[in-house]
């Protein structure tokens, strides 16, 4: 069951990435990021209030936001700090790079998760899993070669390093999620609400500092329908992802790889909608990524 939940999370993540590209295109990144997180928080706020006023109803709906001790709030704050850093880097990179380059690099996330799962959680891969993960890494390398034809030189482009750092931080957060869900037994709505709350405060502080130190002539924020859509779609994706992690049999290394099937939406639809270059050539490494994901699922 957890694999199907992972596929649902991938579906919403793929749509989330398309809306995110639309939201940041020629727009002020920090304002967009704060808008998306705030939209997600507003979606979760009625669930939190319902948990205070009608806890039995929310419990029956499996949407209860449970009370958590101060120590656990500290653990959730750490996750918020990790993801706030990841999102700031990723949004900046997405603004300056094609989605068909950014998304495949993000697909290397399962490799970092894969290593963490072995070292931290002692998850043991088999031969098919080894082959699958190295196929993903090889495919990302092929994307870098295609990127050069679009004027994107991976060694000298700072946004490439930004998206790589964002990917590493995101993978670290994925490993941390397993600890929060399985070791601390946080249910999805509780983790989602407080994580979103603390992240909104952190990003709000970053935006305040940014706007204070930047002249108004250099800020060009435009409100778009895709900004709240990003936040709402992310909450749906996180809910199914956290529900999958609640299963004690769920393997974080495989769940992380399953989520990469969002590439099918992001690369194919994104390439068409945003009219990006070399779409056909990018299908080759895309097939490599999907084959790697398939081998992991098959194993």
C-alpha positions in Angstrom: 0.0 0.0 0.0 2.8 2.4 0.8 4.1 2.2 -2.8 0.8 3.3 -4.1 0.7 6.2 -1.7 4.2 7.1 -2.9 2.9 7.2 -6.5 0.1 9.5 -5.5 2.7 11.8 -3.9 4.7 11.7 -7.1 1.6 12.8 -9.1 1.0 15.8 -7.0 4.7 16.6 -6.9 4.9 16.6 -10.7 1.9 19.1 -10.9 3.5 21.1 -8.1 6.8 21.5 -10.1 4.9 22.7 -13.2 3.1 25.3 -11.2 6.3 26.3 -9.4 8.1 27.0 -12.7 5.2 29.2 -13.8 5.2 31.0 -10.5 8.9 31.9 -10.4 9.3 32.7 -14.1 10.4 36.3 -14.3 9.2 36.8 -10.8 10.7 37.7 -7.4 11.7 34.4 -5.9 11.4 35.1 -2.2 8.0 36.6 -2.5 6.8 33.6 -4.5 8.2 31.2 -1.9 6.6 33.0 1.0 3.3 33.0 -0.9 3.3 29.3 -1.6 4.2 28.4 2.0 1.5 30.7 3.3 -1.1 29.2 1.0 -0.2 25.7 2.3 -0.5 26.9 5.9 -3.9 28.4 5.2 -5.0 25.0 3.9 -3.8 23.3 7.1 -5.1 25.9 9.5 -8.8 24.7 9.5 -7.5 21.2 10.3 -5.6 22.5 13.3 -8.6 24.5 14.5 -10.8 21.5 13.9 -8.5 19.4 16.1 -8.9 22.0 18.9 -12.7 22.3 18.6 -13.9 18.9 17.4 -11.1 16.4 18.1 -13.2 13.3 17.8 -14.4 14.3 14.3 -10.8 15.0 13.1 -9.6 11.7 14.7 -12.2 9.8 12.7 -11.1 11.6 9.5 -7.5 10.8 10.3 -6.7 14.5 10.2 -6.0 15.1 13.9 -3.2 17.6 14.7 -2.0 16.1 18.0 -0.4 18.1 20.9 3.4 17.7 20.9 5.9 18.4 23.6 8.5 21.2 23.4 11.3 18.8 22.5 9.4 17.5 19.5 8.8 21.1 18.4 12.6 21.4 18.3 12.9 18.4 16.1 10.3 19.8 13.7 12.0 23.2 13.7 15.2 21.5 12.5 13.3 20.0 9.5 11.9 23.5 8.8 15.5 25.0 8.7 16.7 22.2 6.4 13.8 22.6 4.0 13.7 26.4 4.1 17.4 26.4 3.0 16.6 23.8 0.3 13.7 25.7 -1.1 15.5 29.1 -1.2 18.3 27.5 -3.3 15.9 25.5 -5.5 13.6 28.4 -6.3 16.5 30.6 -7.2 17.9 27.8 -9.5 14.5 27.2 -11.0 14.1 30.8 -11.9 17.4 30.8 -13.9 17.5 27.2 -15.4 15.1 25.2 -17.6 12.7 22.9 -15.8 14.0 20.1 -18.0 17.5 20.6 -16.5 16.4 21.3 -12.9 14.0 18.4 -12.5 16.5 15.7 -13.6 19.2 17.0 -11.2 16.6 16.9 -8.4 16.1 13.3 -9.4 19.5 12.5 -8.0 17.9 12.9 -4.6 17.2 9.2 -4.2 21.0 8.5 -4.5 21.7 10.6 -1.5 18.8 9.0 0.3 20.0 5.7 -0.8 23.4 6.2 0.9 21.7 7.6 4.1 19.3 4.6 4.2 22.3 2.2 4.2 24.4 4.1 6.7 21.7 5.3 9.1 18.8 2.9 8.8 20.8 -0.2 7.7 18.5 -0.7 4.7 20.2 -3.3 2.4 20.0 -2.9 -1.3 20.0 -5.8 -3.8 21.6 -6.0 -7.2 18.7 -4.5 -9.0 18.6 -1.5 -6.6 22.3 -0.9 -7.1 21.8 -0.9 -10.9 18.7 1.3 -10.7 20.4 4.0 -8.6 23.5 4.1 -10.8 21.3 4.4 -13.8 19.7 7.5 -12.3 23.1 9.1 -11.6 24.3 8.3 -15.2 21.2 9.8 -16.6 21.8 13.0 -14.6 25.3 13.2 -16.1 23.7 12.9 -19.6 21.4 15.7 -18.9 24.5 17.9 -18.0 25.8 17.2 -21.5 22.5 18.3 -23.1 22.5 21.4 -20.8 25.7 22.6 -22.4 23.9 23.0 -25.7 21.5 25.4 -24.0 24.4 27.6 -22.8 24.4 26.0 -19.4 27.9 25.0 -18.4 27.6 22.9 -15.3 31.1 23.7 -13.9 30.8 27.5 -14.1 27.0 28.0 -13.5 26.3 28.9 -9.9 22.7 27.9 -10.2 23.7 24.3 -11.0 25.6 24.2 -7.6 22.5 25.8 -6.0 20.2 23.0 -7.3 22.7 20.3 -6.3 22.9 21.7 -2.7 19.1 22.0 -2.6 18.9 18.3 -3.7 21.3 17.2 -1.0 19.4 19.1 1.7 16.1 17.7 0.4 17.4 14.2 0.6 18.6 14.8 4.1 15.1 16.0 5.0 13.7 12.8 3.5 15.9 10.7 5.8 14.9 12.9 8.7 11.2 12.4 7.9 11.5 8.7 8.6 12.8 9.5 12.1 10.0 12.0 12.7 7.3 9.7 11.5 8.4 6.3 12.7 10.6 7.0 15.8 8.7 10.0 17.1 5.4 8.6 15.9 4.2 11.9 14.5 1.1 11.6 12.3 1.0 13.4 8.9 -1.3 16.3 9.8 0.7 17.1 13.0 4.0 17.1 11.2 2.6 19.0 8.2 1.0 21.8 10.2 3.9 22.6 12.6 6.5 22.1 9.8 4.6 24.5 7.6 4.1 27.0 10.5 7.9 27.2 11.4 8.9 27.3 7.7 6.6 30.2 7.1 8.2 32.1 10.0 11.7 31.3 8.7 11.0 32.3 5.1 9.1 35.3 6.3 12.2 36.5 8.2 14.3 35.9 5.1 11.9 37.9 2.9 11.8 40.7 5.5 15.6 41.0 5.5 15.8 40.7 1.7 13.2 43.5 1.1 14.8 45.7 3.7 18.2 45.5 2.0 16.9 45.8 -1.6 15.6 48.9 -3.3 12.0 48.7 -4.5 13.2 49.2 -8.1 14.9 45.8 -8.0 11.9 44.0 -6.7 9.3 42.8 -9.3 6.9 40.5 -7.6 3.8 39.6 -9.6 0.9 37.6 -8.0 -0.1 34.6 -10.1 -2.7 31.8 -9.6 0.1 29.3 -9.6 1.6 30.6 -6.4 -1.2 29.3 -4.1 -1.5 26.2 -6.3 2.1 25.3 -5.5 1.4 25.4 -1.8 -1.8 23.4 -2.0 -0.4 20.7 -4.3 2.6 20.3 -2.0 0.4 19.7 1.0 -1.4 16.9 -0.9 1.9 15.4 -1.9 3.3 15.6 1.6 0.2 14.0 3.1 0.4 10.9 0.9 4.2 10.7 1.4 4.0 10.9 5.2 1.1 8.4 5.1 3.4 6.0 3.2 6.1 6.5 5.7 3.8 5.5 8.6 3.9 1.9 7.3 6.6 0.2 9.3 7.5 -1.8 6.2 8.1 1.3 4.1 11.7 1.7 2.9 12.8 5.3 2.6 15.3 4.5 -0.2 12.6 3.0 -2.4 9.9 5.6 -1.5 12.3 8.3 -2.5 12.9 6.6 -5.8 9.2 6.1 -6.5 8.7 9.8 -6.1 11.0 10.4 -9.0 8.3 9.2 -11.4 7.2 12.9 -11.2 9.8 13.4 -13.9 7.3 12.1 -16.5 5.0 15.0 -15.8 7.7 17.7 -15.2 9.9 16.9 -18.2 7.3 16.0 -20.8 4.6 18.5 -20.0 7.1 21.1 -18.7 9.0 21.0 -22.0 5.9 21.6 -24.0 4.2 24.2 -21.8 7.4 26.3 -21.4 8.7 25.6 -24.9 12.2 24.5 -23.7 14.9 23.3 -26.0 16.2 19.8 -26.8 13.1 18.0 -25.6 13.6 14.9 -27.7 17.2 14.5 -26.6 16.2 14.8 -23.0 13.9 11.8 -23.5 16.9 9.5 -23.6 18.2 10.2 -20.1 14.6 10.5 -18.9 14.1 6.9 -20.0 17.3 6.1 -18.1 15.9 7.6 -14.9 12.5 5.9 -15.3 14.3 2.6 -16.0 16.3 3.1 -12.8 13.0 3.7 -10.9 11.5 0.6 -12.5 14.4 -1.6 -11.4 14.0 -0.4 -7.9 10.3 -1.1 -7.9 10.8 -4.4 -9.6 13.4 -5.4 -7.0 
